[in-house]
């Protein structure tokens, strides 16, 4: 991304698109009963409350009535339909793991099979987005979480902690290409959740080969454990390499969420909040998804940035847009053209 002398002036920035992830599949309801929904009605109401607070993208998972993460696509269909009716302008972004929560104590934290995740392209009603991981990697969410943050929670129990410590993300090249093909065929926009510059480079190659031909909506995830660590230089290096025409969102865990989101807001980028990322504030007190959205709105306004409405967020994300060619995809995402046969040097944008 390029920055001009006045790029940090709020009048030159896009409106803020706030993503909220209020269904935290790594937690059980007893970990934060005031904030973690269980019934379908509670799931839908949580989306409404987050939207009214200022969030315009809903990162969606769903629970069974026993509080465990649901792996049934019928439950996702029901929740998508309910949210669409209640807050029709909210961008519905389904979590591409479906649910990585262990089934019981001592079992592994696993993403669903390749074919099961491909079935997200067949959700009815269809969501606006499905998140997609790029490149198989470790996802040890426990690596940099201080133990005291987990005291009294189910994630702090030895068996569950060990399961999340060993979690991996299966996202090999064959699966990624097929998943992108199915999502695009269904008119569902992929949202790329990227673990570092290596994943960003893979996405660029997918675009240059014509495997993906749409807008680039990216999230940088700085959580360590196989992903980029929560170091500002990792984030800044990623920003430096990101295409000029993409949208970029920050994601981290616990007390790193607020600083990284504030950095993102100050640079014209976008934040993500919610109990999937943290259940505590900077004082270590329980901090609900709605409270996190409201805090983000306050900080954005202090920085002079306006909050996007649902309709404006759809325009910023270019929901429903696909491109007809590699050249158009590169151009619309602010990327340099592909090299033509025999061309010397780096091709210039025209």
C-alpha positions as CSV (number, residue, x, y, z in Angstrom):
1,X,0.0,0.0,0.0
2,X,1.1,3.5,-0.8
3,X,0.8,6.4,1.6
4,X,0.9,10.1,0.6
5,X,1.7,13.1,2.8
6,X,-2.0,13.5,3.6
7,X,-3.0,9.8,3.7
8,X,-3.4,10.0,7.5
9,X,-5.9,12.8,7.3
10,X,-9.3,11.3,8.0
11,X,-11.0,13.2,5.2
12,X,-8.9,11.1,2.8
13,X,-9.8,7.8,4.3
14,X,-12.6,5.3,3.6
15,X,-15.3,5.0,6.2
16,X,-14.6,2.4,8.8
17,X,-15.9,-1.1,8.3
18,X,-16.1,-2.8,11.7
19,X,-16.1,-6.6,11.8
20,X,-17.5,-8.3,14.9
21,X,-17.0,-11.9,15.8
22,X,-19.5,-12.4,18.7
23,X,-19.9,-16.2,18.7
24,X,-16.4,-17.3,19.9
25,X,-16.3,-21.0,19.2
26,X,-13.3,-21.5,21.5
27,X,-15.4,-20.6,24.6
28,X,-18.3,-22.3,26.3
29,X,-21.3,-20.3,27.5
30,X,-20.3,-20.6,31.1
31,X,-17.1,-18.7,30.3
32,X,-19.1,-15.5,29.7
33,X,-22.8,-16.2,30.1
34,X,-23.7,-12.5,29.7
35,X,-22.2,-12.4,26.2
36,X,-22.1,-15.8,24.6
37,X,-25.4,-16.7,22.8
38,X,-26.8,-20.2,22.9
39,X,-30.3,-20.2,21.4
40,X,-31.0,-19.2,17.8
41,X,-32.9,-16.2,19.1
42,X,-29.9,-15.1,21.2
43,X,-27.6,-15.5,18.2
44,X,-29.8,-13.3,16.1
45,X,-30.3,-10.7,18.8
46,X,-26.5,-10.5,19.3
47,X,-26.1,-9.7,15.6
48,X,-28.7,-6.9,15.9
49,X,-27.1,-5.4,19.0
50,X,-23.7,-5.4,17.3
51,X,-25.1,-3.8,14.2
52,X,-26.8,-1.1,16.1
53,X,-23.6,-0.4,18.0
54,X,-21.7,0.2,14.7
55,X,-20.5,-3.2,13.3
56,X,-21.4,-3.9,9.7
57,X,-19.7,-7.3,9.1
58,X,-20.8,-10.3,11.2
59,X,-18.2,-13.1,11.4
60,X,-20.6,-16.0,12.0
61,X,-20.4,-19.3,13.8
62,X,-23.3,-21.0,15.6
63,X,-23.8,-23.2,18.7
64,X,-26.0,-26.2,19.6
65,X,-28.2,-25.9,22.6
66,X,-25.6,-27.7,24.7
67,X,-23.3,-24.8,24.1
68,X,-20.9,-26.6,21.8
69,X,-20.0,-25.3,18.4
70,X,-22.3,-26.6,15.8
71,X,-20.9,-28.4,12.7
72,X,-24.4,-28.7,11.1
73,X,-24.8,-26.6,8.0
74,X,-28.6,-26.5,8.6
75,X,-27.9,-24.5,11.8
76,X,-25.8,-22.0,9.7
77,X,-28.7,-21.8,7.2
78,X,-31.1,-21.0,10.0
79,X,-28.9,-18.3,11.5
80,X,-28.1,-16.7,8.2
81,X,-31.8,-16.5,7.4
82,X,-32.6,-15.0,10.8
83,X,-29.8,-12.4,10.6
84,X,-30.7,-11.5,7.0
85,X,-34.3,-10.8,8.1
86,X,-33.3,-8.8,11.2
87,X,-30.4,-6.7,9.8
88,X,-30.6,-7.0,6.0
89,X,-27.7,-4.6,5.3
90,X,-25.2,-6.4,7.6
91,X,-22.5,-8.3,5.7
92,X,-22.7,-11.9,6.7
93,X,-19.3,-13.5,6.8
94,X,-19.3,-17.2,7.6
95,X,-16.2,-18.6,9.4
96,X,-14.5,-21.0,7.0
97,X,-13.6,-23.5,9.7
98,X,-17.3,-24.1,10.4
99,X,-16.3,-25.0,13.9
100,X,-12.9,-26.0,15.3
101,X,-14.1,-26.6,18.8
102,X,-13.3,-30.0,20.3
103,X,-16.3,-32.3,20.7
104,X,-15.4,-33.3,24.2
105,X,-12.6,-33.1,26.8
106,X,-9.4,-34.6,25.4
107,X,-10.4,-34.5,21.7
108,X,-8.5,-32.5,19.1
109,X,-9.5,-29.0,18.0
110,X,-10.0,-29.7,14.3
111,X,-11.2,-27.8,11.3
112,X,-13.7,-29.8,9.3
113,X,-12.8,-31.9,6.3
114,X,-12.0,-30.5,3.0
115,X,-15.3,-31.6,1.4
116,X,-17.3,-30.4,4.4
117,X,-15.8,-26.9,4.1
118,X,-16.5,-26.9,0.4
119,X,-20.2,-27.3,1.2
120,X,-20.2,-23.7,2.6
121,X,-20.6,-22.7,-1.0
122,X,-24.0,-24.4,-0.9
123,X,-25.4,-22.6,2.1
124,X,-29.0,-21.4,1.7
125,X,-29.6,-18.5,1.9
126,X,-26.1,-17.8,0.8
127,X,-23.8,-15.5,2.9
128,X,-22.1,-12.5,1.5
129,X,-18.6,-13.9,2.4
130,X,-16.9,-17.1,3.6
131,X,-13.5,-16.7,5.1
132,X,-10.7,-18.7,3.5
133,X,-7.3,-19.6,5.0
134,X,-4.3,-19.8,2.7
135,X,-1.5,-22.4,3.2
136,X,-1.6,-25.2,5.7
137,X,-0.1,-23.9,9.0
138,X,-0.1,-24.3,12.8
139,X,-2.7,-22.3,14.6
140,X,-1.6,-22.5,18.2
141,X,-3.8,-19.8,19.7
142,X,-2.4,-20.4,23.2
143,X,1.2,-19.6,22.4
144,X,1.2,-16.0,23.6
145,X,-1.8,-15.9,25.9
146,X,-0.8,-15.4,29.6
147,X,-2.2,-18.2,31.7
148,X,-4.0,-15.8,34.1
149,X,-6.2,-14.6,31.2
150,X,-7.7,-18.1,31.0
151,X,-8.2,-18.8,34.7
152,X,-11.7,-20.1,35.4
153,X,-12.5,-20.7,31.7
154,X,-13.0,-23.9,29.8
155,X,-10.1,-23.0,27.5
156,X,-7.8,-23.0,30.6
157,X,-8.7,-26.6,31.4
158,X,-5.7,-28.9,30.6
159,X,-7.4,-31.0,27.9
160,X,-9.0,-28.1,26.0
161,X,-5.8,-26.0,26.3
162,X,-3.8,-28.9,24.8
163,X,-6.3,-29.3,22.0
164,X,-6.0,-25.7,20.9
165,X,-2.2,-25.8,21.4
166,X,-2.0,-28.4,18.7
167,X,-4.5,-27.0,16.2
168,X,-3.6,-26.7,12.6
169,X,-5.3,-25.0,9.6
170,X,-5.6,-27.4,6.6
171,X,-5.4,-25.2,3.5
172,X,-3.3,-26.8,0.8
173,X,-3.1,-25.5,-2.8
174,X,-5.5,-28.1,-4.3
175,X,-8.2,-27.4,-1.7
176,X,-7.8,-23.6,-1.9
177,X,-8.2,-23.6,-5.7
178,X,-11.3,-25.8,-5.6
179,X,-12.8,-23.8,-2.7
180,X,-12.3,-20.5,-4.6
181,X,-13.9,-22.1,-7.7
182,X,-17.0,-23.2,-5.8
183,X,-17.4,-19.9,-3.9
184,X,-17.1,-17.8,-7.0
185,X,-19.5,-20.1,-8.9
186,X,-22.0,-19.6,-6.0
187,X,-21.6,-15.8,-6.0
188,X,-20.0,-15.8,-2.5
189,X,-17.1,-13.5,-1.9
190,X,-14.0,-15.1,-0.2
191,X,-12.5,-13.1,2.6
192,X,-8.8,-14.0,2.8
193,X,-7.6,-14.5,6.3
194,X,-3.8,-14.3,6.1
195,X,-1.2,-15.5,8.5
196,X,1.7,-13.4,7.1
197,X,3.4,-12.2,3.9
198,X,3.9,-15.7,2.6
199,X,0.1,-16.2,2.5
200,X,-0.3,-12.8,0.8
201,X,2.1,-13.8,-1.9
202,X,0.1,-17.0,-2.5
203,X,-3.0,-14.9,-3.0
204,X,-1.2,-12.7,-5.4
205,X,-0.1,-15.7,-7.4
206,X,-3.7,-17.0,-7.4
207,X,-4.8,-13.7,-8.9
208,X,-2.0,-13.5,-11.5
209,X,-3.0,-17.0,-12.7
210,X,-6.7,-16.2,-13.0
211,X,-7.7,-18.6,-10.3
212,X,-9.3,-15.8,-8.3
213,X,-11.0,-12.9,-10.2
214,X,-12.6,-10.6,-7.6
215,X,-12.1,-7.9,-5.0
216,X,-9.3,-8.5,-2.4
217,X,-10.7,-8.2,1.1
218,X,-7.9,-9.3,3.4
219,X,-7.5,-9.7,7.2
220,X,-4.0,-9.8,8.7
221,X,-4.0,-12.1,11.7
222,X,-1.3,-11.4,14.3
223,X,-1.8,-14.1,17.0
224,X,1.6,-16.1,16.8
225,X,1.5,-19.9,17.1
226,X,2.3,-20.3,13.4
227,X,0.8,-17.0,12.3
228,X,2.6,-13.7,12.4
229,X,3.3,-12.7,16.0
230,X,1.6,-9.6,17.5
231,X,4.6,-7.4,16.6
232,X,3.8,-4.0,15.0
233,X,6.6,-4.5,12.5
234,X,4.9,-7.6,11.2
235,X,1.7,-5.6,10.6
236,X,3.5,-2.7,9.0
237,X,5.5,-5.0,6.7
238,X,2.2,-6.7,5.7
239,X,0.6,-3.3,5.0
240,X,3.6,-2.3,2.9
241,X,3.2,-5.4,0.7
242,X,-0.6,-5.3,0.5
243,X,-2.1,-4.1,-2.9
244,X,-3.3,-0.5,-3.1
245,X,-6.8,-1.5,-4.0
246,X,-7.5,-4.1,-1.3
247,X,-9.4,-3.6,2.0
248,X,-7.3,-4.6,5.0
249,X,-8.6,-5.5,8.5
250,X,-6.6,-6.1,11.6
251,X,-7.1,-9.2,13.9
252,X,-5.3,-10.2,17.1
253,X,-6.1,-11.7,20.5
254,X,-6.8,-10.4,24.0
255,X,-4.9,-7.2,25.0
256,X,-3.4,-7.0,21.5
257,X,-6.8,-6.4,19.9
258,X,-7.1,-2.8,20.9
259,X,-3.6,-1.5,20.0
260,X,-3.6,-3.2,16.6
261,X,-7.1,-1.9,15.8
262,X,-6.1,1.6,16.9
263,X,-3.1,1.4,14.5
264,X,-5.4,0.2,11.7
265,X,-7.9,3.0,12.4
266,X,-5.2,5.6,12.3
267,X,-3.9,4.4,8.9
268,X,-7.2,4.2,7.1
269,X,-7.6,0.5,7.6
270,X,-10.3,-1.5,9.3
271,X,-10.7,-3.3,12.7
272,X,-12.1,-6.6,14.0
273,X,-13.5,-7.1,17.5
274,X,-15.6,-9.6,19.4
275,X,-15.5,-12.4,21.9
276,X,-13.8,-14.7,19.4
277,X,-10.8,-12.5,19.8
278,X,-11.0,-11.3,23.4
279,X,-13.3,-11.5,26.4
280,X,-11.3,-9.0,28.5
281,X,-10.5,-5.4,28.3
282,X,-7.1,-3.8,29.2
283,X,-7.9,-4.0,32.9
284,X,-8.6,-7.7,32.6
285,X,-12.4,-7.3,33.1
286,X,-15.0,-9.1,31.1
287,X,-15.6,-7.1,27.9
288,X,-18.6,-8.0,25.7
289,X,-18.7,-7.9,21.9
290,X,-21.1,-5.0,21.9
291,X,-18.9,-3.0,24.3
292,X,-15.9,-3.7,22.0
293,X,-17.8,-2.3,19.0
294,X,-18.8,0.8,21.0
295,X,-15.2,1.4,22.1
296,X,-14.0,1.0,18.5
297,X,-16.6,3.6,17.3
298,X,-15.4,6.0,20.0
299,X,-11.7,5.6,19.0
300,X,-12.6,6.0,15.3
301,X,-14.5,9.2,15.9
302,X,-11.6,10.6,18.0
303,X,-9.4,10.0,15.0
304,X,-11.9,11.8,12.8
305,X,-13.1,8.7,10.9
306,X,-16.7,8.1,10.0
307,X,-18.3,4.7,10.5
308,X,-19.7,3.0,7.4
309,X,-23.4,2.1,7.3
310,X,-24.3,-1.4,6.1
311,X,-24.9,-0.2,2.6
312,X,-21.6,1.8,2.5
313,X,-19.7,-1.3,3.9
314,X,-21.1,-3.3,1.0
315,X,-19.7,-0.8,-1.5
316,X,-16.3,-0.7,0.2
317,X,-16.1,-4.5,0.2
318,X,-17.5,-4.6,-3.3
319,X,-20.0,-7.3,-2.3
320,X,-21.4,-9.2,-5.3
321,X,-18.6,-8.0,-7.7
322,X,-16.5,-10.3,-9.8
323,X,-14.2,-9.4,-12.7
324,X,-14.0,-10.8,-16.2
325,X,-10.3,-11.2,-16.6
326,X,-6.9,-11.4,-15.0
327,X,-6.1,-7.9,-16.2
328,X,-9.2,-6.4,-14.8
329,X,-8.7,-8.1,-11.4
330,X,-5.2,-6.8,-11.2
331,X,-6.2,-3.3,-12.2
332,X,-9.2,-3.1,-9.8
333,X,-7.1,-4.3,-6.9
334,X,-4.3,-1.8,-7.6
335,X,-1.8,-4.4,-8.6
336,X,0.9,-4.1,-11.4
337,X,0.0,-5.9,-14.6
338,X,1.4,-9.3,-15.5
339,X,4.6,-9.4,-17.6
340,X,3.9,-9.9,-21.2
341,X,6.1,-12.2,-23.3
342,X,9.4,-10.7,-23.9
343,X,8.8,-7.7,-21.7
344,X,11.8,-6.4,-19.7
345,X,11.6,-4.8,-16.3
346,X,8.5,-4.4,-14.1
347,X,5.3,-3.7,-16.1
348,X,3.8,-0.3,-15.3
349,X,0.2,0.4,-14.5
350,X,-1.5,2.5,-17.2
